[in-house]
Amino acid sequence: MECSNCGSPSAKLHKRLVDGAEIQMCLCSACYEKLYSKSDVSERFARLFGDSGKKAKIKKVCHSCGITLEEFRNTGLLGCTGCYTAFRNEIENSLRYCQWSSVHSGKKMNGATEEKYELVRELVREQEYIKAQMDRAFQEDDYKLVAELKRRLQAIRKKLALAGEE
């Protein structure tokens, strides 16, 4: 297994009780010691969020908007895009703590879902094309073509509704 904190391939599954709920994390021995040593909880959070005694005296500030690291920690909100650069380490540590990783792995579509997605995209493109043709035909007073395009548009909408139900 891979460590969810540092990515090391030699990780073990650890179970912890947090706020009455059991959570499972894959951590290597070094990260486990770093996060869950026998120290008290405040010291653990200080290590996790990079708030040791020396760093607490130095105030980190975003040079773009002026928000401080302390404000970010209190509110959880950043002031601007420059904050991501100014507080990069703290944000990455927070993400690793909350999500066990700072890299988005996403969710891969299976074959049927991907085919359905492509069908819907194709139908939507066709629908937009027909609407544009319909507008042109209406401006040229070609009502016979407008009626034909309207029937095609209704058929596409039925296909889209069926694709959504699957």
CNS distance restraints for C-alpha pairs under 8 A (distance, minus, plus):
assign (resid   1 and name CA) (resid   9 and name CA) 5.78 0.50 0.50
assign (resid   1 and name CA) (resid  10 and name CA) 6.31 0.50 0.50
assign (resid   1 and name CA) (resid  11 and name CA) 5.31 0.50 0.50
assign (resid   1 and name CA) (resid  12 and name CA) 6.66 0.50 0.50
assign (resid   1 and name CA) (resid  26 and name CA) 7.00 0.50 0.50
assign (resid   2 and name CA) (resid   7 and name CA) 5.48 0.50 0.50
assign (resid   2 and name CA) (resid   8 and name CA) 5.53 0.50 0.50
assign (resid   2 and name CA) (resid   9 and name CA) 4.36 0.50 0.50
assign (resid   2 and name CA) (resid  10 and name CA) 6.29 0.50 0.50
assign (resid   2 and name CA) (resid  11 and name CA) 5.39 0.50 0.50
assign (resid   2 and name CA) (resid  26 and name CA) 6.64 0.50 0.50
assign (resid   2 and name CA) (resid  27 and name CA) 7.42 0.50 0.50
assign (resid   2 and name CA) (resid  28 and name CA) 7.88 0.50 0.50
assign (resid   3 and name CA) (resid   7 and name CA) 4.59 0.50 0.50
assign (resid   3 and name CA) (resid   8 and name CA) 5.07 0.50 0.50
assign (resid   3 and name CA) (resid   9 and name CA) 6.30 0.50 0.50
assign (resid   3 and name CA) (resid  10 and name CA) 6.99 0.50 0.50
assign (resid   3 and name CA) (resid  11 and name CA) 4.96 0.50 0.50
assign (resid   3 and name CA) (resid  12 and name CA) 7.64 0.50 0.50
assign (resid   3 and name CA) (resid  26 and name CA) 5.13 0.50 0.50
assign (resid   3 and name CA) (resid  27 and name CA) 4.42 0.50 0.50
assign (resid   3 and name CA) (resid  28 and name CA) 5.45 0.50 0.50
assign (resid   4 and name CA) (resid  25 and name CA) 7.08 0.50 0.50
assign (resid   4 and name CA) (resid  26 and name CA) 5.64 0.50 0.50
assign (resid   4 and name CA) (resid  27 and name CA) 6.01 0.50 0.50
assign (resid   4 and name CA) (resid  96 and name CA) 7.45 0.50 0.50
assign (resid   4 and name CA) (resid 100 and name CA) 4.97 0.50 0.50
assign (resid   4 and name CA) (resid 101 and name CA) 5.56 0.50 0.50
assign (resid   5 and name CA) (resid  27 and name CA) 6.63 0.50 0.50
assign (resid   5 and name CA) (resid  31 and name CA) 6.89 0.50 0.50
assign (resid   5 and name CA) (resid  96 and name CA) 5.90 0.50 0.50
assign (resid   5 and name CA) (resid  97 and name CA) 7.80 0.50 0.50
assign (resid   5 and name CA) (resid 100 and name CA) 5.88 0.50 0.50
assign (resid   5 and name CA) (resid 101 and name CA) 6.05 0.50 0.50
assign (resid   6 and name CA) (resid  31 and name CA) 7.46 0.50 0.50
assign (resid   8 and name CA) (resid  28 and name CA) 6.64 0.50 0.50
assign (resid   9 and name CA) (resid  28 and name CA) 7.89 0.50 0.50
assign (resid  10 and name CA) (resid  28 and name CA) 5.80 0.50 0.50
assign (resid  11 and name CA) (resid  26 and name CA) 5.69 0.50 0.50
assign (resid  11 and name CA) (resid  27 and name CA) 4.83 0.50 0.50
assign (resid  11 and name CA) (resid  28 and name CA) 3.98 0.50 0.50
assign (resid  11 and name CA) (resid  29 and name CA) 7.03 0.50 0.50
assign (resid  12 and name CA) (resid  26 and name CA) 5.30 0.50 0.50
assign (resid  12 and name CA) (resid  27 and name CA) 5.60 0.50 0.50
assign (resid  12 and name CA) (resid  28 and name CA) 6.11 0.50 0.50
assign (resid  12 and name CA) (resid  29 and name CA) 7.84 0.50 0.50
assign (resid  13 and name CA) (resid  24 and name CA) 6.58 0.50 0.50
assign (resid  13 and name CA) (resid  25 and name CA) 5.64 0.50 0.50
assign (resid  13 and name CA) (resid  26 and name CA) 4.44 0.50 0.50
assign (resid  13 and name CA) (resid  27 and name CA) 6.56 0.50 0.50
assign (resid  14 and name CA) (resid  24 and name CA) 5.60 0.50 0.50
assign (resid  14 and name CA) (resid  25 and name CA) 5.29 0.50 0.50
assign (resid  14 and name CA) (resid  26 and name CA) 6.09 0.50 0.50
assign (resid  14 and name CA) (resid  27 and name CA) 6.96 0.50 0.50
assign (resid  15 and name CA) (resid  22 and name CA) 6.63 0.50 0.50
assign (resid  15 and name CA) (resid  23 and name CA) 5.70 0.50 0.50
assign (resid  15 and name CA) (resid  24 and name CA) 4.51 0.50 0.50
assign (resid  15 and name CA) (resid  25 and name CA) 6.51 0.50 0.50
assign (resid  16 and name CA) (resid  22 and name CA) 5.61 0.50 0.50
assign (resid  16 and name CA) (resid  23 and name CA) 5.41 0.50 0.50
assign (resid  16 and name CA) (resid  24 and name CA) 6.45 0.50 0.50
assign (resid  17 and name CA) (resid  21 and name CA) 5.53 0.50 0.50
assign (resid  17 and name CA) (resid  22 and name CA) 4.47 0.50 0.50
assign (resid  17 and name CA) (resid  23 and name CA) 6.31 0.50 0.50
assign (resid  18 and name CA) (resid  22 and name CA) 6.16 0.50 0.50
assign (resid  18 and name CA) (resid  23 and name CA) 6.94 0.50 0.50
assign (resid  25 and name CA) (resid 100 and name CA) 7.50 0.50 0.50
assign (resid  27 and name CA) (resid  31 and name CA) 6.01 0.50 0.50
assign (resid  27 and name CA) (resid  32 and name CA) 5.80 0.50 0.50
assign (resid  28 and name CA) (resid  32 and name CA) 6.12 0.50 0.50
assign (resid  29 and name CA) (resid  33 and name CA) 6.13 0.50 0.50
assign (resid  30 and name CA) (resid  34 and name CA) 6.15 0.50 0.50
assign (resid  31 and name CA) (resid  35 and name CA) 5.99 0.50 0.50
assign (resid  32 and name CA) (resid  36 and name CA) 5.50 0.50 0.50
assign (resid  32 and name CA) (resid  37 and name CA) 7.28 0.50 0.50
assign (resid  33 and name CA) (resid  37 and name CA) 4.80 0.50 0.50
assign (resid  34 and name CA) (resid  44 and name CA) 7.96 0.50 0.50
assign (resid  34 and name CA) (resid  47 and name CA) 7.75 0.50 0.50
assign (resid  35 and name CA) (resid  44 and name CA) 6.17 0.50 0.50
assign (resid  35 and name CA) (resid  47 and name CA) 7.52 0.50 0.50
assign (resid  35 and name CA) (resid  48 and name CA) 6.74 0.50 0.50
assign (resid  36 and name CA) (resid  44 and name CA) 7.00 0.50 0.50
assign (resid  37 and name CA) (resid  44 and name CA) 7.64 0.50 0.50
assign (resid  39 and name CA) (resid  43 and name CA) 6.47 0.50 0.50
assign (resid  39 and name CA) (resid  44 and name CA) 6.70 0.50 0.50
assign (resid  40 and name CA) (resid  44 and name CA) 6.42 0.50 0.50
assign (resid  41 and name CA) (resid  45 and name CA) 6.27 0.50 0.50
assign (resid  42 and name CA) (resid  46 and name CA) 6.09 0.50 0.50
assign (resid  43 and name CA) (resid  47 and name CA) 6.26 0.50 0.50
assign (resid  44 and name CA) (resid  48 and name CA) 6.15 0.50 0.50
assign (resid  45 and name CA) (resid  49 and name CA) 5.99 0.50 0.50
assign (resid  45 and name CA) (resid  51 and name CA) 7.82 0.50 0.50
assign (resid  46 and name CA) (resid  50 and name CA) 5.69 0.50 0.50
assign (resid  46 and name CA) (resid  51 and name CA) 4.49 0.50 0.50
assign (resid  46 and name CA) (resid  52 and name CA) 5.56 0.50 0.50
assign (resid  47 and name CA) (resid  51 and name CA) 6.26 0.50 0.50
assign (resid  47 and name CA) (resid  52 and name CA) 6.45 0.50 0.50
assign (resid  48 and name CA) (resid  93 and name CA) 6.54 0.50 0.50
assign (resid  48 and name CA) (resid  94 and name CA) 7.64 0.50 0.50
assign (resid  48 and name CA) (resid  97 and name CA) 7.66 0.50 0.50
assign (resid  49 and name CA) (resid  90 and name CA) 5.82 0.50 0.50
assign (resid  49 and name CA) (resid  93 and name CA) 6.05 0.50 0.50
assign (resid  49 and name CA) (resid  94 and name CA) 6.46 0.50 0.50
assign (resid  50 and name CA) (resid  55 and name CA) 7.59 0.50 0.50
assign (resid  50 and name CA) (resid  90 and name CA) 6.40 0.50 0.50
assign (resid  50 and name CA) (resid  93 and name CA) 7.91 0.50 0.50
assign (resid  51 and name CA) (resid  55 and name CA) 5.85 0.50 0.50
assign (resid  51 and name CA) (resid  56 and name CA) 5.83 0.50 0.50
assign (resid  52 and name CA) (resid  56 and name CA) 6.18 0.50 0.50
assign (resid  53 and name CA) (resid  57 and name CA) 6.98 0.50 0.50
assign (resid  54 and name CA) (resid  58 and name CA) 7.10 0.50 0.50
assign (resid  55 and name CA) (resid  59 and name CA) 7.49 0.50 0.50
assign (resid  59 and name CA) (resid  68 and name CA) 6.87 0.50 0.50
assign (resid  59 and name CA) (resid  69 and name CA) 6.94 0.50 0.50
assign (resid  59 and name CA) (resid  70 and name CA) 7.83 0.50 0.50
assign (resid  60 and name CA) (resid  68 and name CA) 5.73 0.50 0.50
assign (resid  60 and name CA) (resid  69 and name CA) 5.40 0.50 0.50
assign (resid  60 and name CA) (resid  86 and name CA) 7.66 0.50 0.50
assign (resid  60 and name CA) (resid  87 and name CA) 7.78 0.50 0.50
assign (resid  61 and name CA) (resid  66 and name CA) 5.76 0.50 0.50
assign (resid  61 and name CA) (resid  67 and name CA) 5.73 0.50 0.50
assign (resid  61 and name CA) (resid  68 and name CA) 4.35 0.50 0.50
assign (resid  61 and name CA) (resid  69 and name CA) 6.17 0.50 0.50
assign (resid  61 and name CA) (resid  86 and name CA) 7.09 0.50 0.50
assign (resid  62 and name CA) (resid  66 and name CA) 4.96 0.50 0.50
assign (resid  62 and name CA) (resid  67 and name CA) 5.52 0.50 0.50
assign (resid  62 and name CA) (resid  68 and name CA) 6.38 0.50 0.50
assign (resid  62 and name CA) (resid  82 and name CA) 6.50 0.50 0.50
assign (resid  62 and name CA) (resid  83 and name CA) 5.40 0.50 0.50
assign (resid  62 and name CA) (resid  86 and name CA) 5.41 0.50 0.50
assign (resid  62 and name CA) (resid  87 and name CA) 7.65 0.50 0.50
assign (resid  63 and name CA) (resid  82 and name CA) 7.33 0.50 0.50
assign (resid  63 and name CA) (resid  86 and name CA) 7.62 0.50 0.50
assign (resid  64 and name CA) (resid  80 and name CA) 7.31 0.50 0.50
assign (resid  64 and name CA) (resid  82 and name CA) 5.77 0.50 0.50
assign (resid  64 and name CA) (resid  83 and name CA) 7.54 0.50 0.50
assign (resid  65 and name CA) (resid  79 and name CA) 6.22 0.50 0.50
assign (resid  65 and name CA) (resid  80 and name CA) 6.44 0.50 0.50
assign (resid  65 and name CA) (resid  82 and name CA) 7.57 0.50 0.50
assign (resid  65 and name CA) (resid  83 and name CA) 7.84 0.50 0.50
assign (resid  67 and name CA) (resid  71 and name CA) 6.46 0.50 0.50
assign (resid  67 and name CA) (resid  72 and name CA) 7.24 0.50 0.50
assign (resid  67 and name CA) (resid  78 and name CA) 7.51 0.50 0.50
assign (resid  67 and name CA) (resid  79 and name CA) 6.30 0.50 0.50
assign (resid  67 and name CA) (resid  83 and name CA) 7.78 0.50 0.50
assign (resid  68 and name CA) (resid  72 and name CA) 6.45 0.50 0.50
assign (resid  69 and name CA) (resid  73 and name CA) 6.20 0.50 0.50
assign (resid  69 and name CA) (resid  87 and name CA) 7.06 0.50 0.50
assign (resid  70 and name CA) (resid  74 and name CA) 6.20 0.50 0.50
assign (resid  71 and name CA) (resid  75 and name CA) 6.08 0.50 0.50
assign (resid  71 and name CA) (resid  76 and name CA) 7.79 0.50 0.50
assign (resid  72 and name CA) (resid  76 and name CA) 5.01 0.50 0.50
assign (resid  72 and name CA) (resid  77 and name CA) 5.51 0.50 0.50
assign (resid  72 and name CA) (resid  78 and name CA) 6.01 0.50 0.50
assign (resid  73 and name CA) (resid  77 and name CA) 7.97 0.50 0.50
assign (resid  78 and name CA) (resid  83 and name CA) 6.08 0.50 0.50
assign (resid  78 and name CA) (resid  84 and name CA) 7.77 0.50 0.50
assign (resid  79 and name CA) (resid  83 and name CA) 6.51 0.50 0.50
assign (resid  80 and name CA) (resid  84 and name CA) 7.74 0.50 0.50
assign (resid  81 and name CA) (resid  85 and name CA) 7.56 0.50 0.50
assign (resid  82 and name CA) (resid  86 and name CA) 6.30 0.50 0.50
assign (resid  83 and name CA) (resid  87 and name CA) 5.77 0.50 0.50
assign (resid  83 and name CA) (resid  88 and name CA) 7.74 0.50 0.50
assign (resid  84 and name CA) (resid  88 and name CA) 5.37 0.50 0.50
assign (resid  84 and name CA) (resid  91 and name CA) 7.48 0.50 0.50
assign (resid  87 and name CA) (resid  91 and name CA) 6.10 0.50 0.50
assign (resid  88 and name CA) (resid  92 and name CA) 6.15 0.50 0.50
assign (resid  89 and name CA) (resid  93 and name CA) 6.16 0.50 0.50
assign (resid  90 and name CA) (resid  94 and name CA) 6.14 0.50 0.50
assign (resid  91 and name CA) (resid  95 and name CA) 6.14 0.50 0.50
assign (resid  92 and name CA) (resid  96 and name CA) 6.15 0.50 0.50
assign (resid  92 and name CA) (resid 102 and name CA) 5.94 0.50 0.50
assign (resid  93 and name CA) (resid  97 and name CA) 6.19 0.50 0.50
assign (resid  93 and name CA) (resid 102 and name CA) 7.99 0.50 0.50
assign (resid  94 and name CA) (resid  98 and name CA) 6.12 0.50 0.50
assign (resid  95 and name CA) (resid  99 and name CA) 5.55 0.50 0.50
assign (resid  95 and name CA) (resid 100 and name CA) 6.92 0.50 0.50
assign (resid  95 and name CA) (resid 101 and name CA) 6.37 0.50 0.50
assign (resid  95 and name CA) (resid 102 and name CA) 5.45 0.50 0.50
assign (resid  96 and name CA) (resid 100 and name CA) 4.33 0.50 0.50
assign (resid  96 and name CA) (resid 101 and name CA) 4.43 0.50 0.50
assign (resid  96 and name CA) (resid 102 and name CA) 5.40 0.50 0.50
assign (resid  97 and name CA) (resid 101 and name CA) 7.60 0.50 0.50
assign (resid 109 and name CA) (resid 113 and name CA) 5.87 0.50 0.50
assign (resid 109 and name CA) (resid 114 and name CA) 5.83 0.50 0.50
assign (resid 110 and name CA) (resid 114 and name CA) 6.20 0.50 0.50
assign (resid 111 and name CA) (resid 115 and name CA) 6.23 0.50 0.50
assign (resid 112 and name CA) (resid 116 and name CA) 6.19 0.50 0.50
assign (resid 113 and name CA) (resid 117 and name CA) 6.07 0.50 0.50
assign (resid 114 and name CA) (resid 118 and name CA) 6.21 0.50 0.50
assign (resid 115 and name CA) (resid 119 and name CA) 6.18 0.50 0.50
assign (resid 116 and name CA) (resid 120 and name CA) 6.18 0.50 0.50
assign (resid 116 and name CA) (resid 163 and name CA) 6.80 0.50 0.50
assign (resid 117 and name CA) (resid 121 and name CA) 6.19 0.50 0.50
assign (resid 118 and name CA) (resid 122 and name CA) 6.11 0.50 0.50
assign (resid 119 and name CA) (resid 123 and name CA) 6.13 0.50 0.50
assign (resid 120 and name CA) (resid 124 and name CA) 6.08 0.50 0.50
assign (resid 120 and name CA) (resid 160 and name CA) 6.41 0.50 0.50
assign (resid 120 and name CA) (resid 163 and name CA) 7.14 0.50 0.50
assign (resid 121 and name CA) (resid 125 and name CA) 6.21 0.50 0.50
assign (resid 122 and name CA) (resid 126 and name CA) 6.18 0.50 0.50
assign (resid 123 and name CA) (resid 127 and name CA) 5.99 0.50 0.50
assign (resid 123 and name CA) (resid 156 and name CA) 6.42 0.50 0.50
assign (resid 123 and name CA) (resid 159 and name CA) 7.97 0.50 0.50
assign (resid 123 and name CA) (resid 160 and name CA) 7.03 0.50 0.50
assign (resid 124 and name CA) (resid 128 and name CA) 6.24 0.50 0.50
assign (resid 125 and name CA) (resid 129 and name CA) 6.27 0.50 0.50
assign (resid 126 and name CA) (resid 130 and name CA) 6.15 0.50 0.50
assign (resid 127 and name CA) (resid 131 and name CA) 6.20 0.50 0.50
assign (resid 127 and name CA) (resid 153 and name CA) 6.22 0.50 0.50
assign (resid 127 and name CA) (resid 156 and name CA) 6.82 0.50 0.50
assign (resid 128 and name CA) (resid 132 and name CA) 6.34 0.50 0.50
assign (resid 129 and name CA) (resid 133 and name CA) 6.32 0.50 0.50
assign (resid 130 and name CA) (resid 134 and name CA) 5.96 0.50 0.50
assign (resid 130 and name CA) (resid 149 and name CA) 6.42 0.50 0.50
assign (resid 130 and name CA) (resid 152 and name CA) 7.94 0.50 0.50
assign (resid 130 and name CA) (resid 153 and name CA) 6.84 0.50 0.50
assign (resid 131 and name CA) (resid 135 and name CA) 6.23 0.50 0.50
assign (resid 131 and name CA) (resid 149 and name CA) 7.95 0.50 0.50
assign (resid 131 and name CA) (resid 153 and name CA) 7.83 0.50 0.50
assign (resid 132 and name CA) (resid 136 and name CA) 6.43 0.50 0.50
assign (resid 133 and name CA) (resid 137 and name CA) 6.11 0.50 0.50
assign (resid 133 and name CA) (resid 149 and name CA) 7.76 0.50 0.50
assign (resid 134 and name CA) (resid 138 and name CA) 6.01 0.50 0.50
assign (resid 134 and name CA) (resid 145 and name CA) 7.61 0.50 0.50
assign (resid 134 and name CA) (resid 146 and name CA) 5.46 0.50 0.50
assign (resid 134 and name CA) (resid 149 and name CA) 6.23 0.50 0.50
assign (resid 134 and name CA) (resid 150 and name CA) 7.61 0.50 0.50
assign (resid 135 and name CA) (resid 139 and name CA) 6.23 0.50 0.50
assign (resid 136 and name CA) (resid 140 and name CA) 6.28 0.50 0.50
assign (resid 137 and name CA) (resid 141 and name CA) 6.16 0.50 0.50
assign (resid 137 and name CA) (resid 142 and name CA) 5.14 0.50 0.50
assign (resid 137 and name CA) (resid 143 and name CA) 7.03 0.50 0.50
assign (resid 137 and name CA) (resid 145 and name CA) 6.45 0.50 0.50
assign (resid 137 and name CA) (resid 146 and name CA) 5.95 0.50 0.50
assign (resid 138 and name CA) (resid 142 and name CA) 5.94 0.50 0.50
assign (resid 138 and name CA) (resid 143 and name CA) 6.44 0.50 0.50
assign (resid 138 and name CA) (resid 146 and name CA) 6.32 0.50 0.50
assign (resid 142 and name CA) (resid 146 and name CA) 6.41 0.50 0.50
assign (resid 143 and name CA) (resid 147 and name CA) 6.14 0.50 0.50
assign (resid 144 and name CA) (resid 148 and name CA) 6.44 0.50 0.50
assign (resid 145 and name CA) (resid 149 and name CA) 6.07 0.50 0.50
assign (resid 146 and name CA) (resid 150 and name CA) 6.02 0.50 0.50
assign (resid 147 and name CA) (resid 151 and name CA) 6.36 0.50 0.50
assign (resid 148 and name CA) (resid 152 and name CA) 6.42 0.50 0.50
assign (resid 149 and name CA) (resid 153 and name CA) 6.07 0.50 0.50
assign (resid 150 and name CA) (resid 154 and name CA) 6.23 0.50 0.50
assign (resid 151 and name CA) (resid 155 and name CA) 6.31 0.50 0.50
assign (resid 152 and name CA) (resid 156 and name CA) 6.32 0.50 0.50
assign (resid 153 and name CA) (resid 157 and name CA) 6.26 0.50 0.50
assign (resid 154 and name CA) (resid 158 and name CA) 6.28 0.50 0.50
assign (resid 155 and name CA) (resid 159 and name CA) 6.37 0.50 0.50
assign (resid 156 and name CA) (resid 160 and name CA) 6.18 0.50 0.50
assign (resid 157 and name CA) (resid 161 and name CA) 6.17 0.50 0.50
assign (resid 158 and name CA) (resid 162 and name CA) 6.22 0.50 0.50
assign (resid 159 and name CA) (resid 163 and name CA) 6.08 0.50 0.50
assign (resid 160 and name CA) (resid 164 and name CA) 6.18 0.50 0.50
assign (resid 161 and name CA) (resid 165 and name CA) 6.47 0.50 0.50
assign (resid 162 and name CA) (resid 166 and name CA) 6.64 0.50 0.50
